[in-house]
Every structure is written in structure tokens, then in C-alpha cells.
Amino acid sequence: MFKSIHHIAIICSNYAVSKHFYTEILELSIIQEIYRAERNSYKLDLALQSKYVIELFSFPNPPKRPSKPEAVGLRHLAFAVANIDVAIQHLHSHQIVTEPIRVDEFTGKKFTFFTDPDGLPLELYEE
């Protein structure tokens, strides 16, 4: 029935800060950016390796995301990386804090977590 994940929608509290984070630090490319005046809202379509992956939305005064303790719902987004140490070094060069590297007990693969500007948990998972 399903072919793939089409995209993931994220609502941010500060559009300029989140746009910078996802495009300049995480290096996702912009497909299109739309300002919707009737909603006072931006919609930024982002791609990874030329594949549409994230819709970044801004809305006036969105509620905070419950995170700690973790709430029911989407837990995190995970990005596959070839070399976790290189990816972590890149994040650290932009003052992004990462958790210590862990090893998946079932796959033996390395992974770690960090957060976006609104505290959304993001994961790096070494392939």
C-alpha cells in the first residue's frame, strides 16, 4: 500500500532561526519557500539528497512541544550518516550539543541525539 515516507512536517517557533538550522547547519536544500499571508505563516519545503523530506512551518504563537518527560506521539527524526564522528564534529563546529555516542544493542550501529532550535529530538544513526 505505501511506497515511502513522503515528508515530515515540523512547526517552529522562530522561522529565521529554524530555517538557518535546517539549511545552513544540517545542509538540507530548499525546494521552495512560500509565505501564506492569510495565515501569517511560512512553509519551507526541504530536500535531502534531492529528495523532499521536510516541510518547515511557522505559525504565530504555536504551543511548546512537550518533550521531557517524553510525551506520546512522534519521538524523534533520525538521519542516516556514513560516519557519525564526522557528523558530530560538523554539529559541534556550529555549537550544536550532542549526547554521548551509544551503540544499538541489536544492530551494533553507533547513534546519538541532538535537538533543533525548538528542542525537537533529532538522531544521527551511522549506517
DRENZA-741938 format. One record per atom (N, C-alpha, C, O): residue in one letter; y, z negated, x; residue number from 1. Coordinates in Angstrom, 2 decimals, decimal comma. Atoms other than C-alpha are relative to their C-alpha. Layout:
# DRENZA-741938
SITE  a  Y  Z  X  NUM
...
This chain:
# DRENZA-741938
SITE  m  -1,19  0,00  0,81  1
SITE  m  0,00  0,00  0,00  1
SITE  m  1,27  0,00  0,87  1
SITE  m  2,14  0,85  0,66  1
SITE  f  -1,19  0,07  -0,85  2
SITE  f  2,58  -1,00  2,68  2
SITE  f  -0,22  0,83  1,26  2
SITE  f  -1,33  0,89  1,78  2
SITE  k  0,06  -0,78  -1,24  3
SITE  k  3,36  1,25  5,65  3
SITE  k  0,53  -0,77  1,19  3
SITE  k  -0,01  -0,67  2,30  3
SITE  s  -0,62  0,77  -1,08  4
SITE  s  5,56  -1,07  7,70  4
SITE  s  1,08  -0,89  -0,60  4
SITE  s  1,38  -0,80  -1,79  4
SITE  i  -1,17  0,76  0,41  5
SITE  i  8,38  -3,58  7,52  5
SITE  i  1,18  0,96  0,09  5
SITE  i  1,38  1,61  1,12  5
SITE  h  -1,14  -0,93  -0,01  6
SITE  h  11,48  -1,59  6,56  6
SITE  h  1,20  -0,60  0,73  6
SITE  h  1,77  0,05  1,62  6
SITE  h  -1,09  0,68  -0,68  7
SITE  h  14,16  -4,09  7,61  7
SITE  h  -0,01  -1,48  -0,36  7
SITE  h  -0,73  -1,92  -1,26  7
SITE  i  -0,19  1,42  0,23  8
SITE  i  15,15  -7,73  7,75  8
SITE  i  1,48  -0,20  -0,27  8
SITE  i  2,32  0,31  0,48  8
SITE  a  -1,40  0,25  0,34  9
SITE  a  18,38  -8,90  6,10  9
SITE  a  0,41  -1,39  0,48  9
SITE  a  -0,29  -2,37  0,25  9
SITE  i  -0,54  1,26  -0,51  10
SITE  i  20,48  -11,61  7,74  10
SITE  i  1,42  -0,14  -0,50  10
SITE  i  2,21  0,80  -0,41  10
SITE  i  -1,38  0,29  0,40  11
SITE  i  23,62  -13,21  6,32  11
SITE  i  0,60  -0,91  1,07  11
SITE  i  0,02  -1,94  1,42  11
SITE  c  -0,64  0,78  -1,05  12
SITE  c  26,02  -14,51  8,94  12
SITE  c  1,26  -0,67  -0,52  12
SITE  c  1,80  -0,27  -1,56  12
SITE  s  -1,21  0,71  0,41  13
SITE  s  28,96  -16,90  8,72  13
SITE  s  1,25  0,57  0,67  13
SITE  s  2,34  0,46  0,12  13
SITE  n  -1,12  -0,59  -0,72  14
SITE  n  31,18  -15,14  11,29  14
SITE  n  -0,42  1,39  0,46  14
SITE  n  -1,16  1,53  1,43  14
SITE  y  0,46  -1,36  -0,23  15
SITE  y  30,76  -11,38  11,27  15
SITE  y  0,25  0,47  1,44  15
SITE  y  -0,64  1,06  2,06  15
SITE  a  -0,33  -0,46  -1,35  16
SITE  a  32,53  -10,69  14,58  16
SITE  a  -0,92  -0,64  1,04  16
SITE  a  -1,40  0,04  1,95  16
SITE  v  0,86  0,71  -0,95  17
SITE  v  30,52  -13,33  16,45  17
SITE  v  -1,44  0,51  -0,09  17
SITE  v  -2,06  0,78  0,93  17
SITE  s  1,38  -0,46  0,17  18
SITE  s  27,18  -12,21  14,98  18
SITE  s  -0,16  1,46  0,40  18
SITE  s  -1,17  1,84  0,99  18
SITE  k  0,05  -1,41  -0,42  19
SITE  k  27,96  -8,51  15,49  19
SITE  k  -0,08  0,06  1,52  19
SITE  k  -0,90  0,82  2,06  19
SITE  h  0,04  0,05  -1,47  20
SITE  h  28,67  -9,27  19,17  20
SITE  h  -1,38  -0,46  0,50  20
SITE  h  -1,94  0,13  1,42  20
SITE  f  1,29  0,55  -0,42  21
SITE  f  25,47  -11,34  19,48  21
SITE  f  -1,11  1,05  -0,12  21
SITE  f  -1,85  1,28  0,83  21
SITE  y  1,10  -0,93  0,23  22
SITE  y  23,14  -8,74  17,96  22
SITE  y  0,17  1,34  0,72  22
SITE  y  -0,82  1,98  1,08  22
SITE  t  -0,20  -1,31  -0,64  23
SITE  t  24,76  -5,65  19,53  23
SITE  t  0,23  -0,10  1,50  23
SITE  t  -0,29  0,73  2,25  23
SITE  e  -0,32  0,11  -1,43  24
SITE  e  26,06  -6,85  22,90  24
SITE  e  -1,00  -0,84  0,79  24
SITE  e  -1,33  -0,49  1,92  24
SITE  i  0,93  0,88  -0,73  25
SITE  i  23,65  -9,64  23,83  25
SITE  i  -1,45  0,44  -0,23  25
SITE  i  -2,19  0,62  0,73  25
SITE  l  1,37  -0,43  0,27  26
SITE  l  20,43  -8,59  22,06  26
SITE  l  -0,16  1,52  0,14  26
SITE  l  -1,27  2,04  0,13  26
SITE  e  -0,03  -1,44  -0,27  27
SITE  e  21,42  -4,93  22,60  27
SITE  e  -0,64  0,86  -1,09  27
SITE  e  -1,24  1,90  -0,79  27
SITE  l  0,41  -0,86  1,10  28
SITE  l  20,49  -3,64  19,15  28
SITE  l  1,08  1,05  -0,20  28
SITE  l  2,26  0,76  0,00  28
SITE  s  -0,98  -1,07  0,17  29
SITE  s  22,18  -0,33  18,39  29
SITE  s  0,45  0,08  -1,46  29
SITE  s  -0,30  -0,23  -2,38  29
SITE  i  -0,58  -0,11  1,34  30
SITE  i  24,45  0,28  15,42  30
SITE  i  -0,35  1,36  -0,59  30
SITE  i  -0,08  2,40  0,00  30
SITE  i  0,26  -1,23  0,75  31
SITE  i  23,24  2,83  12,89  31
SITE  i  1,23  0,34  -0,81  31
SITE  i  1,75  1,46  -0,75  31
SITE  q  -1,23  -0,18  0,78  32
SITE  q  26,17  2,36  10,53  32
SITE  q  0,58  -1,36  -0,34  32
SITE  q  -0,13  -2,36  -0,42  32
SITE  e  -0,72  1,21  0,39  33
SITE  e  28,79  -0,21  9,60  33
SITE  e  0,81  0,35  -1,24  33
SITE  e  1,56  1,33  -1,25  33
SITE  i  -0,67  -0,27  1,27  34
SITE  i  30,13  -0,40  6,05  34
SITE  i  0,76  -1,24  -0,42  34
SITE  i  0,23  -2,35  -0,38  34
SITE  y  -0,77  1,09  0,60  35
SITE  y  32,91  -2,54  4,63  35
SITE  y  0,01  0,22  -1,50  35
SITE  y  0,42  1,28  -1,98  35
SITE  r  0,04  -0,09  1,46  36
SITE  r  32,43  -3,24  0,93  36
SITE  r  1,12  -0,86  -0,57  36
SITE  r  0,97  -2,07  -0,74  36
SITE  a  -1,21  0,71  0,43  37
SITE  a  35,89  -4,16  -0,36  37
SITE  a  -0,23  -0,84  -1,25  37
SITE  a  0,31  -1,94  -1,37  37
SITE  e  0,23  0,73  1,26  38
SITE  e  34,65  -5,22  -3,81  38
SITE  e  -0,72  -1,33  0,23  38
SITE  e  -0,64  -2,22  -0,61  38
SITE  r  0,72  1,24  -0,32  39
SITE  r  32,52  -7,93  -2,14  39
SITE  r  0,65  -0,74  1,17  39
SITE  r  0,20  -1,83  1,54  39
SITE  n  -0,60  0,55  -1,22  40
SITE  n  34,82  -8,63  0,84  40
SITE  n  -1,11  -0,26  1,03  40
SITE  n  -1,21  -1,35  1,60  40
SITE  s  1,23  0,15  -0,76  41
SITE  s  31,66  -8,02  2,85  41
SITE  s  -0,25  1,20  0,90  41
SITE  s  0,00  2,35  0,54  41
SITE  y  0,47  -1,05  -0,89  42
SITE  y  30,42  -6,07  5,84  42
SITE  y  -1,51  0,10  -0,10  42
SITE  y  -2,20  -0,89  -0,38  42
SITE  k  1,44  -0,24  -0,13  43
SITE  k  26,96  -4,52  6,10  43
SITE  k  -0,17  0,84  1,26  43
SITE  k  0,35  1,95  1,35  43
SITE  l  0,22  -0,65  -1,29  44
SITE  l  25,84  -3,57  9,61  44
SITE  l  -1,48  0,30  0,14  44
SITE  l  -2,30  -0,61  0,18  44
SITE  d  1,39  -0,41  -0,18  45
SITE  d  22,62  -1,58  10,00  45
SITE  d  -0,28  0,13  1,49  45
SITE  d  0,41  0,85  2,20  45
SITE  l  0,32  0,06  -1,43  46
SITE  l  20,99  -2,24  13,38  46
SITE  l  -1,39  0,56  0,27  46
SITE  l  -2,29  0,44  -0,55  46
SITE  a  1,28  -0,59  -0,39  47
SITE  a  18,17  -0,49  15,22  47
SITE  a  -0,46  -0,58  1,33  47
SITE  a  0,34  -1,00  2,17  47
SITE  l  0,64  0,37  -1,24  48
SITE  l  15,75  -1,45  17,96  48
SITE  l  -0,90  1,17  0,39  48
SITE  l  -1,78  1,56  -0,37  48
SITE  q  0,76  -1,19  -0,43  49
SITE  q  14,32  1,46  19,97  49
SITE  q  0,11  1,11  -1,04  49
SITE  q  -0,88  1,78  -1,34  49
SITE  s  -0,30  -1,03  1,01  50
SITE  s  15,92  3,81  17,38  50
SITE  s  -0,68  -0,22  -1,34  50
SITE  s  -0,68  0,67  -2,19  50
SITE  k  0,64  0,30  1,28  51
SITE  k  14,03  2,11  14,55  51
SITE  k  0,84  -1,05  -0,73  51
SITE  k  1,15  -2,12  -0,19  51
SITE  y  -0,80  0,89  0,84  52
SITE  y  16,04  0,49  11,74  52
SITE  y  -0,74  -1,31  -0,19  52
SITE  y  -1,89  -1,33  -0,63  52
SITE  v  0,70  1,28  0,11  53
SITE  v  15,26  -3,23  11,79  53
SITE  v  0,78  -1,10  -0,72  53
SITE  v  0,18  -1,92  -1,41  53
SITE  i  -0,76  1,12  0,54  54
SITE  i  18,12  -5,49  10,69  54
SITE  i  1,22  0,49  -0,77  54
SITE  i  1,94  1,38  -0,32  54
SITE  e  -1,25  -0,12  0,72  55
SITE  e  20,82  -5,49  8,02  55
SITE  e  0,74  -1,31  0,21  55
SITE  e  0,26  -2,37  -0,17  55
SITE  l  -0,82  1,19  -0,22  56
SITE  l  23,55  -7,91  9,06  56
SITE  l  1,11  0,01  -1,03  56
SITE  l  1,92  0,93  -1,07  56
SITE  f  -0,99  0,10  1,08  57
SITE  f  25,69  -9,04  6,12  57
SITE  f  0,99  -1,11  0,28  57
SITE  f  0,65  -2,13  0,89  57
SITE  s  -0,98  1,08  0,05  58
SITE  s  28,88  -11,03  5,89  58
SITE  s  0,40  -0,16  -1,45  58
SITE  s  0,58  0,82  -2,17  58
SITE  f  -0,49  0,31  1,34  59
SITE  f  29,93  -12,73  2,67  59
SITE  f  0,97  -1,16  0,15  59
SITE  f  0,82  -1,99  1,05  59
SITE  p  -0,91  1,14  -0,07  60
SITE  p  32,81  -15,12  2,02  60
SITE  p  -0,74  -1,31  -0,31  60
SITE  p  -1,42  -1,41  -1,33  60
SITE  n  0,53  1,35  0,20  61
SITE  n  31,67  -18,75  2,38  61
SITE  n  -1,48  -0,09  -0,36  61
SITE  n  -1,82  -0,72  -1,36  61
SITE  p  1,43  0,16  0,32  62
SITE  p  27,87  -18,39  2,48  62
SITE  p  -0,45  -1,43  0,29  62
SITE  p  0,08  -2,07  1,19  62
SITE  p  0,49  1,36  -0,29  63
SITE  p  25,95  -21,69  2,31  63
SITE  p  -0,76  -0,03  1,32  63
SITE  p  -1,30  0,99  1,76  63
SITE  k  0,74  0,18  -1,25  64
SITE  k  24,42  -23,07  5,50  64
SITE  k  -1,49  0,16  -0,24  64
SITE  k  -1,99  -0,13  -1,33  64
SITE  r  1,45  -0,16  0,05  65
SITE  r  20,77  -22,28  6,23  65
SITE  r  -0,65  -1,33  0,37  65
SITE  r  -0,38  -1,85  1,45  65
SITE  p  0,72  1,21  -0,40  66
SITE  p  18,55  -25,37  6,14  66
SITE  p  -0,99  0,34  1,10  66
SITE  p  -1,78  1,27  0,97  66
SITE  s  0,86  -0,36  -1,12  67
SITE  s  16,75  -25,43  9,45  67
SITE  s  -0,77  -1,20  0,57  67
SITE  s  -1,96  -1,10  0,84  67
SITE  k  0,66  1,15  -0,61  68
SITE  k  15,99  -28,88  10,81  68
SITE  k  0,11  -1,19  -0,92  68
SITE  k  1,23  -1,66  -1,12  68
SITE  p  1,35  -0,53  -0,14  69
SITE  p  13,70  -30,06  9,46  69
SITE  p  -0,11  1,37  -0,68  69
SITE  p  0,65  1,69  -1,59  69
SITE  e  0,15  -1,35  0,52  70
SITE  e  12,49  -26,56  8,72  70
SITE  e  -0,24  -0,03  -1,50  70
SITE  e  -0,98  -0,86  -2,03  70
SITE  a  0,11  -0,11  1,45  71
SITE  a  12,79  -25,54  5,09  71
SITE  a  -1,04  1,05  -0,36  71
SITE  a  -1,42  1,87  0,48  71
SITE  v  0,94  -1,01  0,49  72
SITE  v  10,37  -23,49  3,01  72
SITE  v  0,71  1,35  0,04  72
SITE  v  1,90  1,43  -0,27  72
SITE  g  -0,57  -1,34  -0,04  73
SITE  g  10,95  -19,77  3,45  73
SITE  g  -0,23  0,63  1,36  73
SITE  g  -1,09  0,20  2,13  73
SITE  l  0,13  -0,70  -1,27  74
SITE  l  11,37  -17,42  6,37  74
SITE  l  0,19  -0,97  1,16  74
SITE  l  1,19  -1,69  1,21  74
SITE  r  -0,05  0,96  -1,11  75
SITE  r  10,67  -19,38  9,54  75
SITE  r  0,81  0,54  1,17  75
SITE  r  1,72  -0,14  1,65  75
SITE  h  -0,73  -0,58  -1,13  76
SITE  h  11,89  -17,05  12,30  76
SITE  h  -0,29  1,50  0,09  76
SITE  h  -1,19  2,02  -0,56  76
SITE  l  0,24  -1,40  -0,35  77
SITE  l  12,14  -13,48  13,57  77
SITE  l  -0,50  0,01  1,43  77
SITE  l  0,00  -0,75  2,27  77
SITE  a  0,55  -0,07  -1,35  78
SITE  a  10,13  -12,55  16,65  78
SITE  a  0,21  1,39  0,58  78
SITE  a  -0,03  2,40  -0,08  78
SITE  f  -0,19  -1,25  -0,73  79
SITE  f  10,99  -9,88  19,21  79
SITE  f  -1,05  0,09  1,09  79
SITE  f  -1,22  -0,84  1,87  79
SITE  a  0,98  -0,24  -1,06  80
SITE  a  8,25  -8,43  21,42  80
SITE  a  0,75  0,40  1,26  80
SITE  a  1,69  1,20  1,22  80
SITE  v  -0,60  -0,34  -1,29  81
SITE  v  9,18  -8,24  25,10  81
SITE  v  -1,12  0,28  1,01  81
SITE  v  -2,21  -0,27  0,92  81
SITE  a  0,98  -0,32  -1,04  82
SITE  a  7,39  -6,78  28,11  82
SITE  a  -0,09  -1,13  1,02  82
SITE  a  -1,18  -1,44  1,51  82
SITE  n  -0,03  1,06  -1,00  83
SITE  n  8,48  -9,58  30,46  83
SITE  n  0,90  -1,12  -0,52  83
SITE  n  2,12  -0,96  -0,58  83
SITE  i  -0,77  1,09  0,60  84
SITE  i  9,57  -12,89  28,96  84
SITE  i  0,98  -0,61  0,98  84
SITE  i  2,07  -1,03  0,58  84
SITE  d  -0,91  0,59  -0,99  85
SITE  d  11,12  -14,14  32,21  85
SITE  d  1,28  0,83  0,13  85
SITE  d  2,37  0,27  0,24  85
SITE  v  -1,17  -0,89  -0,08  86
SITE  v  13,44  -11,11  32,41  86
SITE  v  0,85  -0,16  -1,26  86
SITE  v  2,07  -0,22  -1,18  86
SITE  a  -0,73  0,16  1,26  87
SITE  a  14,37  -11,50  28,72  87
SITE  a  0,75  -1,34  -0,04  87
SITE  a  1,89  -1,40  -0,48  87
SITE  i  -0,64  1,31  -0,03  88
SITE  i  15,11  -15,21  29,17  88
SITE  i  1,18  0,00  0,97  88
SITE  i  2,24  -0,55  0,66  88
SITE  q  -1,09  -0,08  -0,99  89
SITE  q  17,20  -14,51  32,27  89
SITE  q  1,21  0,73  -0,61  89
SITE  q  2,35  0,32  -0,41  89
SITE  h  -1,07  -0,73  0,68  90
SITE  h  19,22  -11,99  30,23  90
SITE  h  0,73  -0,90  -0,99  90
SITE  h  1,96  -0,94  -1,01  90
SITE  l  -0,62  0,91  0,97  91
SITE  l  19,82  -14,53  27,45  91
SITE  l  0,81  -1,08  0,71  91
SITE  l  1,93  -1,38  0,30  91
SITE  h  -0,70  1,05  -0,74  92
SITE  h  20,78  -17,24  29,95  92
SITE  h  1,29  0,53  0,62  92
SITE  h  2,27  -0,21  0,72  92
SITE  s  -1,21  -0,57  -0,58  93
SITE  s  23,30  -14,87  31,57  93
SITE  s  1,12  0,11  -1,04  93
SITE  s  2,29  0,28  -0,68  93
SITE  h  -0,98  -0,01  1,09  94
SITE  h  25,05  -14,86  28,16  94
SITE  h  0,15  -1,39  -0,61  94
SITE  h  0,64  -1,54  -1,73  94
SITE  q  -0,09  1,41  0,43  95
SITE  q  24,86  -18,68  27,85  95
SITE  q  -0,78  -0,28  -1,27  95
SITE  q  -0,41  -1,16  -2,05  95
SITE  i  0,90  0,26  1,13  96
SITE  i  22,10  -18,48  25,22  96
SITE  i  -1,10  -0,93  0,51  96
SITE  i  -1,80  -0,62  1,47  96
SITE  v  1,00  1,00  -0,39  97
SITE  v  19,87  -21,55  25,46  97
SITE  v  -1,35  0,38  -0,61  97
SITE  v  -1,44  0,75  -1,78  97
SITE  t  1,36  -0,25  0,48  98
SITE  t  16,11  -21,03  25,19  98
SITE  t  -0,83  -1,27  0,17  98
SITE  t  -0,55  -2,10  1,04  98
SITE  e  0,94  1,11  -0,16  99
SITE  e  13,34  -23,54  24,68  99
SITE  e  -0,90  0,28  1,19  99
SITE  e  -0,97  1,42  1,65  99
SITE  p  0,97  -0,26  -1,06  100
SITE  p  10,77  -24,00  27,44  100
SITE  p  -1,07  0,99  -0,48  100
SITE  p  -1,42  1,03  -1,65  100
SITE  i  1,06  -0,97  0,32  101
SITE  i  8,15  -21,24  27,58  101
SITE  i  -1,26  -0,75  -0,41  101
SITE  i  -1,64  -1,74  0,22  101
SITE  r  1,29  0,53  0,44  102
SITE  r  4,97  -22,04  25,68  102
SITE  r  -1,03  1,12  0,09  102
SITE  r  -0,67  2,28  0,25  102
SITE  v  1,08  -0,99  -0,01  103
SITE  v  1,61  -20,28  25,68  103
SITE  v  -0,76  -0,11  -1,31  103
SITE  v  -1,21  -1,20  -1,70  103
SITE  d  0,74  -0,05  1,27  104
SITE  d  -0,03  -19,22  22,42  104
SITE  d  -1,45  -0,35  0,29  104
SITE  d  -2,12  0,33  1,06  104
SITE  e  1,35  0,48  -0,28  105
SITE  e  -3,33  -21,12  22,37  105
SITE  e  -1,09  0,98  -0,43  105
SITE  e  -2,22  0,90  0,05  105
SITE  f  0,99  -0,95  0,48  106
SITE  f  -5,09  -18,27  20,57  106
SITE  f  0,01  1,33  0,77  106
SITE  f  -1,04  1,94  0,97  106
SITE  t  -0,10  -1,30  -0,68  107
SITE  t  -3,78  -15,21  22,44  107
SITE  t  0,23  -0,11  1,50  107
SITE  t  0,02  0,84  2,24  107
SITE  g  -0,31  0,18  -1,41  108
SITE  g  -2,80  -16,69  25,80  108
SITE  g  1,33  0,63  0,39  108
SITE  g  1,66  0,69  1,57  108
SITE  k  -1,28  -0,66  -0,26  109
SITE  k  0,59  -14,94  25,48  109
SITE  k  1,13  -1,03  0,06  109
SITE  k  1,09  -2,06  -0,62  109
SITE  k  -1,16  0,87  -0,13  110
SITE  k  3,89  -16,55  26,50  110
SITE  k  1,00  0,28  -1,12  110
SITE  k  1,15  1,41  -1,57  110
SITE  f  -1,06  -0,15  0,99  111
SITE  f  6,64  -17,19  23,94  111
SITE  f  1,01  -1,12  0,13  111
SITE  f  0,73  -2,16  0,73  111
SITE  t  -1,04  1,02  0,03  112
SITE  t  9,86  -19,10  23,49  112
SITE  t  0,92  0,28  -1,18  112
SITE  t  0,85  1,34  -1,81  112
SITE  f  -0,94  -0,12  1,11  113
SITE  f  12,58  -19,67  20,90  113
SITE  f  1,43  -0,16  0,48  113
SITE  f  1,69  -0,82  1,49  113
SITE  f  -1,43  0,18  -0,16  114
SITE  f  16,36  -19,42  20,81  114
SITE  f  0,61  0,20  -1,38  114
SITE  f  -0,12  0,48  -2,33  114
SITE  t  -0,61  -0,16  1,32  115
SITE  t  18,89  -19,20  17,97  115
SITE  t  1,16  0,99  0,05  115
SITE  t  1,77  1,21  1,10  115
SITE  d  -1,17  -0,86  0,11  116
SITE  d  21,51  -16,77  16,75  116
SITE  d  1,22  -0,90  -0,24  116
SITE  d  1,07  -2,12  -0,31  116
SITE  p  -1,20  0,84  0,15  117
SITE  p  25,13  -17,94  16,23  117
SITE  p  -0,01  -0,92  -1,22  117
SITE  p  0,73  -1,90  -1,25  117
SITE  d  0,08  0,86  1,18  118
SITE  d  24,22  -19,41  12,82  118
SITE  d  -1,22  -0,92  0,01  118
SITE  d  -1,51  -1,57  -0,99  118
SITE  g  1,15  0,87  -0,10  119
SITE  g  21,15  -21,27  14,04  119
SITE  g  -1,30  0,60  -0,51  119
SITE  g  -2,30  -0,11  -0,61  119
SITE  l  1,24  -0,65  0,43  120
SITE  l  18,60  -18,72  12,77  120
SITE  l  -0,97  0,03  1,18  120
SITE  l  -0,64  0,57  2,23  120
SITE  p  0,95  0,00  -1,10  121
SITE  p  15,49  -19,25  14,89  121
SITE  p  -0,50  1,41  0,31  121
SITE  p  -0,89  2,16  -0,58  121
SITE  l  0,50  -1,28  -0,49  122
SITE  l  14,53  -16,21  16,97  122
SITE  l  -1,02  -0,28  1,09  122
SITE  l  -0,88  -1,25  1,85  122
SITE  e  1,07  0,20  -0,97  123
SITE  e  11,43  -15,84  19,12  123
SITE  e  -0,10  1,19  0,92  123
SITE  e  0,12  2,33  0,50  123
SITE  l  0,41  -1,03  -0,95  124
SITE  l  10,59  -13,88  22,24  124
SITE  l  -1,50  -0,16  0,17  124
SITE  l  -1,98  -1,27  0,40  124
SITE  y  1,45  0,06  -0,13  125
SITE  y  6,90  -13,02  22,42  125
SITE  y  -0,43  1,07  0,99  125
SITE  y  -0,24  2,27  0,74  125
SITE  e  0,39  -0,94  -1,05  126
SITE  e  5,51  -11,42  25,57  126
SITE  e  -1,28  0,74  -0,39  126
SITE  e  -2,28  0,13  -0,74  126
SITE  e  1,20  -0,80  0,35  127
SITE  e  3,09  -8,57  24,90  127
SITE  e  -0,93  0,12  1,18  127
SITE  e  -1,98  0,76  1,07  127
